[in-house]
Amino acid sequence: MKQTEKFEQAIDFIRKLYGDEPIPLHRPIFCGNEKSYLADCIDSNFVSSAGEQVCEFESKVASFTGARNAVAVVNGTNALQVALLLAGVRAQDEVITQALTFVATCNAISYVGADPVFIDVDKDTLGMSPAFLRNFLESHAVKKEGAVFNKSNGKRIKACLPMHTFGLPCRIQEISDVCHEWGIPLVEDAAESLGSFCGKRHTGTFGLLGAISFNGNKIITTGGGGMLLTDDDQLAKRAKHITTTAKIPHKYEFLHDEVGFNYRLPSLNAALGVAQMEQLHWMLEMKERIAGQYCEFFNSIGWQTVHPLKNCKSNNWLNAIVLGNQKERNAFLEYTNEKNIMTRPIWRLMSELEMFENCQNDGLKNSKWLEERVVNLPSSVPNGFNQLANE
Ligand SMILES: *Cc1c(COP(=O)(O)O)cnc(C)c1O
C-alpha cells in the first residue's frame, strides 16, 4: 500500500470515530453534575477557599487512587514543585528525570532552583528506563554519608522524577527499587495518568509523593488544577500548610511561620472536580474501547501502536502511533492537520530546549528515536458515547 493510501485510510477511520467537524486532540466532557455543583458553590458564597468541595474532591481522588492523602493545588506544575520541595530538593541540587516529557516536569525542577539530569526512556513504555537509571547511578553517582553525589560536578542528587507518558505506566516498581537501593526519594509525575495502574497500585502512589494534573486537556479537568498524593501524613500536612500561605490556624490573627505559597485550589474548580470524578469510571471505559479500536485499525495497516506492560493498565489518555521514520511522521502530521484532524508530534526532548541544553544526559538513544516517530491521535471520548454515561 502506498503511503498516501494509508494516510487516507487513517483519516477515514478517525472521521468514522469523530465525525466531519474539525477534530481536536482532546476535549473535556461535562455531562454530569458539573453545572449543579458549580451553582451550589456559587450559592454558598465560598467560591475560593473555605468551601466543602475542596475536601470532597481530595477525598474522592484519595479513595480512587488509594493514596492515604490527596492535597488539591492550583495546577499540576505547582503540585510537582511542592512535591520536590517536600522531598527535600533545594537550589543547586539535581533531580533525575526523563528528557521525553512535557516541559512542566522540568519547569517544576527549575522552580526549586535545581537542575534536571536526563535519563533515557524505554521504547515500550515511553517512560524512564530503570536499567538506564541504574547504569547512570553506577557510573556517575557516589553515596557519601547517606547522601548521593554526582561525581561529575559534586552536586547532590536529591530526587528521581519519572513520568507516565500519555497515561502509559513506566516501569515504576523497578525504578522505585533502584531509588530505594540508592536512598533517593521518588516523586512521580502522574499528571497524565489518573486512572493508570501498575498491578493494583495507582500511578503516583509508588514514591514519596506524586502529582496529578486537571488541566483542560487531561483525562478529566477542573479548568486548571492539580493534586499531590502521598501516604505520609506529615508530608500531607506540610503540603497543605505551605500551599495555603503557611498560615497558622487562629480565630482572627494572621500568623505565618514560613514563606508559603498561595497554591490552594479554589472551590469553584474543586466543584468541577467532584463532578468529573463521578464520571471518571465510564470515561475510562470509553477510552479503553477507543484505544482498542485504534490499535486494531493501525495494526491492520501495519503501523505500530503503544501498549501498557502486561501487569499494567493505561488510562488511554492520548493514543499514540510510532511511524517508520521522521519523514513519514512529518508527512502524516501535515496530511492530517491540513484536513483539520489534530495530530501532534511527541514533545521536543527537554535536552534540546535552550533552558536545559547544558544539563547532563545519558545519550538518550531511545528518546531521540521516539522523538522522531511518535504521533498523538485525537483521543477524546466521542460525541454520543457520553449517552452511555447514564445507562
Ligand atoms: C500537564 C502536565 C503537567 C502540568 O500540569 P498543569 O496542571 O498543566 O500545570 C506536568 N507534567 C506533565 C507530564 C503534564 O502532561
The ligand as an SDF file (V2000), in Angstrom:
LIG
                    3D

 15 15  0  0  0  0  0  0  0  0999 V2000
    0.0230   18.5470   32.1520 C   0  0  0  0  0  0  0  0  0  0  0  0
    1.3180   18.1360   32.6710 C   0  0  0  0  0  0  0  0  0  0  0  0
    1.9180   18.7570   33.7700 C   0  0  0  0  0  0  0  0  0  0  0  0
    1.4570   20.0290   34.3740 C   0  0  0  0  0  0  0  0  0  0  0  0
    0.1810   20.1510   34.7220 O   0  0  0  0  0  0  0  0  0  0  0  0
   -0.5430   21.5740   34.7170 P   0  0  0  0  0  0  0  0  0  0  0  0
   -1.7740   21.2970   35.5080 O   0  0  0  0  0  0  0  0  0  0  0  0
   -0.8280   21.9200   33.2890 O   0  0  0  0  0  0  0  0  0  0  0  0
    0.3510   22.5590   35.3830 O   0  0  0  0  0  0  0  0  0  0  0  0
    3.0960   18.2250   34.2630 C   0  0  0  0  0  0  0  0  0  0  0  0
    3.6830   17.1800   33.7010 N   0  0  0  0  0  0  0  0  0  0  0  0
    3.1570   16.5750   32.6260 C   0  0  0  0  0  0  0  0  0  0  0  0
    3.8640   15.3950   32.0510 C   0  0  0  0  0  0  0  0  0  0  0  0
    1.9720   17.0190   32.0630 C   0  0  0  0  0  0  0  0  0  0  0  0
    1.4850   16.4370   30.9710 O   0  0  0  0  0  0  0  0  0  0  0  0
  1  2  1  0
  2  3  1  0
  2 14  2  0
  3  4  1  0
  3 10  2  0
  4  5  1  0
  5  6  1  0
  6  7  2  0
  6  8  1  0
  6  9  1  0
 10 11  1  0
 11 12  2  0
 12 13  1  0
 12 14  1  0
 14 15  1  0
M  END
$$$$
